Amino acid sequence: MGVEIERKFLLKPGASLPESDEVLNIQQSYVAKGEGREGTSVRVRLVNMEEAFLTIKQASRENLAVRSEFEYPIPVEDALEIMALSPFTKVVKQRHIIMIGENKWEVDFFLEDNEGLIVAELELPSVDTEVELPEWIGEEVTNDKRYLNNYLAVHPYSTWNN
C-alpha cells in the first residue's frame, strides 16, 4: 500500500522565499470526493500540460498528515476528458520546488478560485521525523482539513471569510 506522510504550513506574512529549484504548473480535478476524515478522493492531475496522473487518496482518521495514496500515470488526453466530468472546482496552482538540505519543500501558489492562498508542504518518511523549519515557514495547518486540495475543490479559498 502506498502511504503519503505530509506536513502543511502557511508562510509567515511578508516572508521572502529562496529561489525555486523548479516550477510546475498544476491543474487538478476531483472525480470523487468522500466526506469526513476517512473520505476517499479520486483526482486527475495535469503537470505542465505534459504529464497526467490518476490519484486515489484516503486520509487516516487520527492524523491528516498520513494518507493512503495510489498514483498512476495516464495519457494527457484521458486526463482532459476526465477533468471535464468533474462536478467540483478545478484546483489550479503553481508549485515551487525548494530544496533545503535533504528536504524538498513544495510551495503552492494557488490560482483562479483559490487565488491568494499559499501553502508549503513537506513529505516525510515517518510521522516522527524531526524537521528544522526554514525562517519563512509560519503556522502549521496539517490537521486543518480546509487546506486539503479536495476541500478547496468544494470550498474555494475565494469563498472563505478571510
C-alpha positions as CSV (number, residue, x, y, z in Angstrom):
1,M,0.0,0.0,0.0
2,G,1.3,3.5,-0.8
3,V,1.4,5.9,2.1
4,E,2.0,9.7,2.0
5,I,3.1,11.5,5.1
6,E,3.0,15.2,4.6
7,R,3.0,18.3,6.8
8,K,1.5,21.6,5.6
9,F,2.3,25.1,6.6
10,L,1.3,28.7,5.8
11,L,4.1,31.2,5.1
12,K,5.0,33.9,7.6
13,P,3.4,37.2,6.5
14,G,5.8,39.2,4.3
15,A,8.3,36.3,4.1
16,S,10.5,36.0,1.1
17,L,11.3,32.6,-0.3
18,P,14.6,31.4,-1.6
19,E,15.0,30.8,-5.3
20,S,13.0,27.9,-6.6
21,D,14.8,24.9,-8.0
22,E,11.9,24.0,-10.2
23,V,8.5,25.5,-11.0
24,L,5.5,23.3,-12.1
25,N,2.1,24.4,-13.4
26,I,-0.6,22.1,-12.0
27,Q,-4.3,21.7,-12.7
28,Q,-6.3,19.0,-10.9
29,S,-9.9,18.0,-10.7
30,Y,-11.6,15.6,-8.4
31,V,-13.9,13.0,-9.9
32,A,-14.9,11.7,-6.4
33,K,-14.5,13.2,-3.0
34,G,-15.5,11.3,0.1
35,E,-16.7,13.2,3.2
36,G,-15.2,13.2,6.6
37,R,-11.7,12.3,7.8
38,E,-11.7,8.9,6.1
39,G,-13.2,10.0,2.8
40,T,-11.6,8.6,-0.3
41,S,-10.7,11.1,-3.1
42,V,-10.1,10.4,-6.7
43,R,-8.3,13.1,-8.7
44,V,-6.8,13.7,-12.0
45,R,-3.7,16.0,-12.2
46,L,-2.0,17.6,-15.2
47,V,1.6,18.8,-14.7
48,N,2.8,21.4,-17.2
49,M,0.2,20.0,-19.7
50,E,2.8,17.3,-20.4
51,E,2.1,14.6,-17.8
52,A,-1.1,13.4,-16.2
53,F,-1.8,11.2,-13.2
54,L,-4.8,9.5,-11.6
55,T,-4.5,9.5,-7.8
56,I,-6.6,7.8,-5.1
57,K,-6.1,9.1,-1.5
58,Q,-7.7,8.2,1.8
59,A,-6.8,10.1,5.0
60,S,-6.2,8.5,8.3
61,R,-8.9,9.1,11.0
62,E,-6.3,10.2,13.6
63,N,-3.9,12.4,11.6
64,L,-4.5,14.2,8.3
65,A,-0.7,14.1,7.7
66,V,-0.9,10.3,6.9
67,R,-2.9,9.2,3.9
68,S,-3.0,6.1,1.8
69,E,-2.0,7.2,-1.7
70,F,-2.0,5.4,-5.1
71,E,-0.9,7.3,-8.2
72,Y,-0.7,6.2,-11.8
73,P,0.4,7.9,-15.0
74,I,-2.4,8.3,-17.6
75,P,-2.5,9.8,-21.1
76,V,-2.9,13.6,-21.1
77,E,-5.9,13.3,-23.5
78,D,-7.6,11.0,-21.0
79,A,-6.9,13.4,-18.1
80,L,-8.5,16.3,-20.0
81,E,-11.6,14.2,-20.7
82,I,-11.9,13.0,-17.1
83,M,-11.4,16.6,-15.8
84,A,-14.3,17.7,-17.9
85,L,-16.5,15.3,-16.0
86,S,-15.7,16.7,-12.6
87,P,-18.6,18.4,-10.7
88,F,-16.0,20.2,-8.5
89,T,-14.0,23.4,-8.9
90,K,-10.7,22.8,-10.7
91,V,-7.7,23.4,-8.4
92,V,-5.0,25.4,-10.2
93,K,-1.6,26.2,-8.7
94,Q,2.0,27.0,-9.5
95,R,4.2,24.7,-7.4
96,H,7.7,26.0,-6.5
97,I,10.1,23.2,-5.5
98,I,12.7,24.5,-3.0
99,M,15.4,22.1,-1.8
100,I,16.8,22.8,1.7
101,G,19.4,20.2,2.6
102,E,17.6,16.8,2.2
103,N,14.2,18.4,2.4
104,K,12.1,19.0,-0.7
105,W,9.6,21.8,0.1
106,E,6.7,22.2,-2.3
107,V,5.3,25.8,-2.1
108,D,1.9,26.0,-3.8
109,F,0.7,29.4,-5.0
110,F,-3.0,28.8,-5.7
111,L,-4.7,30.5,-8.7
112,E,-8.2,31.1,-10.0
113,D,-10.8,30.4,-7.4
114,N,-8.2,29.7,-4.7
115,E,-6.0,32.8,-5.6
116,G,-4.2,34.3,-2.6
117,L,-3.7,31.0,-0.8
118,I,-0.1,29.9,-0.4
119,V,0.7,26.5,1.3
120,A,4.1,24.9,1.8
121,E,4.2,21.1,2.0
122,L,6.9,18.7,3.1
123,E,6.7,14.9,2.5
124,L,8.4,12.9,5.3
125,P,9.5,9.3,5.7
126,S,7.6,9.0,9.0
127,V,5.4,11.0,11.3
128,D,8.2,11.1,13.9
129,T,10.7,12.7,11.5
130,E,12.2,15.9,13.1
131,V,12.4,18.8,10.7
132,E,14.1,22.2,11.1
133,L,11.7,24.7,9.7
134,P,13.0,27.4,7.4
135,E,12.6,31.0,8.6
136,W,9.8,31.7,6.1
137,I,7.5,28.9,7.4
138,G,4.6,30.1,9.6
139,E,1.6,28.3,11.1
140,E,1.3,24.6,10.7
141,V,-2.1,23.6,9.1
142,T,-1.5,19.9,8.6
143,N,-4.6,18.8,10.5
144,D,-6.9,21.6,9.3
145,K,-9.0,20.0,6.5
146,R,-9.6,23.4,4.9
147,Y,-6.1,23.3,3.4
148,L,-6.6,19.9,1.7
149,N,-6.9,20.3,-2.1
150,N,-10.0,18.2,-2.1
151,Y,-11.6,20.6,0.3
152,L,-10.6,23.6,-1.9
153,A,-12.3,21.9,-4.8
154,V,-15.6,22.2,-3.0
155,H,-15.0,25.3,-0.8
156,P,-12.6,27.5,-2.8
157,Y,-10.4,30.0,-0.9
158,S,-12.3,32.9,-2.5
159,T,-15.4,31.9,-0.6
160,W,-13.8,31.9,2.8
161,N,-14.4,34.8,5.1
162,N,-10.8,35.9,5.5
